[in-house]
Structure formats: C-alpha cells, structure tokens
Amino acid sequence: MLDSLGAGDRARFEAHLADCERCRSAIAEIAPLLGLMSRVEPERARRLIAPSAEGPGDDGPEPGHRNRVVSMARARGRRRRRRVVAAVAAAAAIAVAVFIVPAVIDRVDDGRRSVVALEPLADLPLTAEVELADVAWGTRVDRSDITAVEIRAVGSGQVLMRSAPRVTGG
C-alpha cells in the first residue's frame, strides 16, 4: 500500500511520521493488515470495493446469510445467559447448603439430652442430677436441685467452671 506513493509523497509521509506520534501509532495498529492485504489479488479487491449490479454473486454472502448469523448470535447470547443464571443459582444453593442450613440446624433444640452419672470423689451426703444439652454455642449444663457447681480438671485440680444460683429480688 505504501508502494503506491510516489518518491516525493513518500518522503513527505516519512518526514511527517518522524514528528507525529499519533500517526506512528495509527500505522503501527494497521501494520499487520498491510501484509494480509498484499495477499488479495487486485481484481478481487476491486470487486469487493465496487458495488455489483448483479448482486452479491460468488464474492458476497447469500441474501439470507445475515439473518442466519444474527439468529445464531442471539441463540448464543441466550445460551450464555442461561449458563450464567444456572451458575449463579448453583452458587446460591451451595451457599445455602454450606452456611445457612448448618446454622439453622445448630440452633434447633431438638430435645436430645444426655444423662451422665457423676462419680463421687468423697464420702459426702450429697446427691445431684445434671443434664447436658447440645446448643448452638456448645453444651448447656441443666441442674435441677443444685445451688452451686464447681467443675475442676481431674489431674491439675484447675477450676474449669463455677456456677452459682441467680439471686432474685424479693
């Protein structure tokens, strides 16, 4: 394409490119096309540019081709939207299954309780009943007739939990 310029025009063109960054970048963008355009036979290039009185003929698409291409593009867009909606729905279902369902299940007190017999450590006239219940935050110790509880570690004797009755005004 640049070979179509005469020697004087080509020299002015190259001098302009040396000073104009905008034109240099525009030429750099189309440089790959120049090589491809050189492969097109001149007669075919003229037929592509000039409108034909006979219609598209061998060089152009069939009359219904545009409609088929548009229809295919719309169908592809619909499939893509369906895939996106399905992926979002699947992600939402996974989030519900992973985060919300376990949280709700943990909060439901289904009444399962364990009764554990406490072993006496000393010969004292003391009896008590304690029920352990699973709750969302851990294990709840329900005591019916105990006024105070202190739980110590067996080996070290360290106090693990201490509980006293609530004092109500009265």
C-alpha positions in Angstrom: 0.0 0.0 0.0 2.8 2.4 0.8 4.4 1.4 -2.5 1.6 3.3 -4.3 3.1 6.6 -3.2 5.5 8.5 -5.4 9.0 9.2 -4.2 8.2 12.8 -3.2 4.9 11.9 -1.4 6.6 9.0 0.4 9.5 11.3 1.6 6.9 13.8 3.0 4.9 10.9 4.6 8.0 9.5 6.3 9.1 13.0 7.5 5.6 13.5 9.0 5.7 10.2 10.7 9.1 11.1 12.3 7.4 14.1 14.0 3.8 12.8 14.7 3.4 10.2 17.4 -0.4 9.9 16.7 0.2 8.9 13.1 3.0 6.5 14.1 0.7 4.7 16.5 -2.1 4.5 13.9 0.3 3.0 11.3 1.6 0.5 14.0 -2.0 -0.6 14.6 -2.7 -1.3 10.9 0.7 -2.8 10.0 -0.4 -6.4 10.3 -3.3 -5.7 7.9 -0.9 -4.4 5.3 0.7 -7.8 5.0 -2.7 -9.5 4.7 -4.0 -7.0 2.1 -1.0 -7.7 -0.1 -2.2 -11.3 -0.5 -5.5 -10.2 -2.0 -5.4 -10.2 -5.8 -6.0 -6.7 -7.2 -9.0 -7.8 -9.3 -10.7 -9.4 -6.3 -10.0 -6.3 -4.2 -11.8 -4.1 -6.9 -14.8 -6.5 -6.9 -15.1 -6.3 -3.1 -15.0 -2.5 -3.1 -17.1 -1.8 -6.2 -20.9 -2.5 -5.9 -22.0 -5.0 -8.4 -25.2 -4.6 -10.5 -25.8 -8.3 -10.3 -25.9 -8.5 -6.5 -23.6 -10.4 -4.2 -22.7 -13.2 -6.7 -19.8 -15.5 -5.8 -17.9 -12.9 -3.8 -20.6 -12.0 -1.3 -22.8 -13.8 1.1 -26.2 -15.2 0.3 -29.2 -12.9 0.9 -30.4 -14.8 4.0 -26.9 -15.3 5.4 -27.1 -12.1 7.6 -30.4 -13.3 9.2 -28.8 -16.7 10.0 -25.8 -15.1 11.5 -27.9 -12.7 13.6 -30.1 -15.6 14.7 -27.1 -17.7 15.7 -25.6 -14.8 17.7 -28.9 -14.3 19.6 -29.1 -18.0 20.3 -25.5 -18.0 21.6 -26.4 -15.0 23.8 -29.4 -16.8 25.2 -27.3 -19.9 26.0 -24.7 -17.8 27.7 -27.3 -16.0 29.8 -28.8 -19.4 30.8 -25.4 -20.7 31.8 -24.8 -17.6 33.9 -28.2 -17.8 35.6 -27.6 -21.5 36.2 -24.2 -20.9 37.7 -25.5 -18.1 40.0 -28.4 -20.4 41.1 -25.9 -23.2 41.8 -23.6 -20.9 43.8 -26.6 -19.7 45.8 -27.8 -23.2 46.5 -24.3 -24.2 47.6 -24.1 -21.2 49.9 -27.4 -22.1 51.5 -26.3 -25.7 51.9 -22.9 -24.8 53.4 -23.7 -21.8 55.6 -27.4 -21.4 56.4 -28.6 -24.9 56.8 -25.9 -25.9 59.4 -26.6 -22.6 61.3 -30.3 -23.3 61.5 -29.7 -27.0 62.4 -27.4 -25.9 65.2 -29.9 -23.5 66.6 -32.8 -26.0 66.7 -33.0 -27.6 70.2 -34.3 -31.0 69.3 -34.6 -32.1 72.9 -31.7 -34.6 72.7 -30.2 -34.7 76.1 -27.5 -36.9 77.7 -27.7 -38.0 81.3 -24.3 -38.7 82.9 -23.8 -40.3 86.3 -21.3 -38.3 88.3 -18.8 -40.3 90.3 -18.5 -39.4 94.0 -14.9 -38.2 94.9 -15.6 -38.1 98.6 -18.0 -39.8 101.0 -20.4 -36.9 101.5 -24.2 -37.0 101.8 -24.7 -35.1 98.6 -26.7 -36.1 95.5 -27.3 -34.2 92.3 -28.7 -34.6 88.8 -27.1 -32.7 85.9 -28.3 -32.9 82.3 -26.1 -31.9 79.4 -27.8 -30.5 76.3 -26.3 -29.6 72.9 -26.9 -26.0 72.0 -25.6 -23.7 69.2 -22.8 -22.3 71.4 -21.7 -25.7 72.9 -23.1 -27.7 75.8 -25.6 -26.4 78.3 -25.5 -27.9 81.8 -29.0 -28.1 83.3 -29.2 -28.7 87.0 -32.4 -29.1 88.9 -31.6 -29.1 92.6 -28.0 -27.8 92.9 -27.4 -24.4 94.4 -23.8 -24.1 93.1 -21.4 -26.1 90.9 -17.7 -26.1 90.5 -16.0 -28.2 87.9 -12.3 -28.9 88.2 -9.8 -30.7 86.0 -9.0 -34.2 87.2 -5.2 -34.1 87.0 -4.4 -30.5 87.9 -7.4 -29.5 90.0 -7.8 -26.3 88.0 -11.3 -24.8 88.2 -12.9 -25.2 84.7 -16.3 -23.8 85.5 -18.0 -22.3 88.5 -21.7 -21.5 88.8 -23.9 -20.0 91.5 -27.6 -19.6 91.7 -29.2 -16.4 90.4 -30.3 -14.1 93.2 -33.7 -12.6 92.5 -35.0 -9.6 94.3 -37.7 -10.5 96.8 
